[in-house]
């Protein structure tokens, strides 16, 4: 099972900066990688992933979206979502 954690952000977004810090804590705690993607500068990202706000975190399993969290996602909520898909 292939699990990807994508976090879409944009420059000048205070919530995105806050989410980045949360993501770093989750990466360290769970040993996972959260891929940061600039929603504005990555061609086609907004349309492909139907992005409405930043930050947006997507959990993809074998390329299929399983979870979507829009806005700042607190660490405990992100951790619980990830535990459904990542063997710890």
HELIX and SHEET records of a PDB file:
HELIX    1   1 UNK A   14  UNK A   30  1                                  17    
HELIX    2   2 UNK A   45  UNK A   48  1                                   4    
HELIX    3   3 UNK A   75  UNK A   83  1                                   9    
SHEET    1   A 4 UNK A  34  UNK A  38  0                                        
SHEET    2   A 4 UNK A   3  UNK A   9  1                                        
SHEET    3   A 4 UNK A  56  UNK A  61 -1                                        
SHEET    4   A 4 UNK A  64  UNK A  70 -1                                        
END                                                                             
